Amino acid sequence: MSNPLADPNELLAGLARAARGRGERLIPSLAAAPPLLVGDFARLDHDRAARTGTPEVVYAPGKTTEQLVAIVDQLLARCDRALVSRLDEAQYGALEAAYAAQPAVAVERRAGCPTAVVRRQGVAVTPTGGHVGILTAGTADVPAADEARVMAEALGCRVSLVCDVGVAGLHRLFEPLGRLLEEGAGALVVAAGMDGALPSVVAGLSPVPVIGLPTSVGYGAGGGGVAALLSMLQSCAPGLAVVNIDNGIGAGAMAAMIANQAARGRPD
């Protein structure tokens, strides 16, 4: 049975009917896309990408390697790819070992990035025309930024990453920021730890939405990303939204959704 929610227009129409008190077709539509049970430990929302444009991401911490491989197996069977975040080395090694004898499956992770992509060979994401720019205050912020990059690419965006342009040497920012804006970036992710000041600066200079990504980089009091998070939340620069500490997945998804909407409205 086809999933009625695979068509975003049908979902919107169902929500509109519900708002008018005629939502009798909405719940059956949701029931037509039941979660996929994996053992007694997971219920996979395998239709999430069709419904929202954002794929389900497997959060690795707290899962055994057996659970992780079983979940990824099922996502590969239904979706041809799986994103796995916050992998430790043992979990990543288990994924590589599980698919080592399957040349049709690729396990990919950039050095230092906490997120891996497991996909069937030959499966590519369709480009949307969206463009996301990612800036980091320092090199230590790159792992969180790389997680945002993986997520935005999974949503079909072109991603440009610029590293180490923090406020301690603010003159480093202007050329790459100007280039990102000239190239039509529809949204910017700005990753910063320490004082977390860079997103406010960028938001004060940019005509596109900025997603602040606080990272757990810093010393002593306010370290672990707390000072950066609070600084971004207290920003007086309009146009800045903030995700939680080290939440590159959330930052990448939000930026990509904004950039994809901007691309749809851009004349050819």
Secondary structure, DSSP 8 states (H G I E B T S, - for coil): ---GGGSHHHHHHHHHHHHTT--TTHHHHHHTS--EEETTTEEE-TTHHHHHS---EEE-TT--HHHHHHHHHHHHHHHSEEEEES--HHHHHHHHHHHTT-TTEEEE--TT-S-EEEEETT------S-EEEEEESSGGGHHHHHHHHHHHHHTT-EEEEE----GGGGGGTHHHHHHHHHTT-SEEEEEE-TT--HHHHHHHH-SS-EEEEE-S---STTTTTHHHHHHHHT---TTEEE--TT-HHHHHHHHHHHHHHHHHTS--
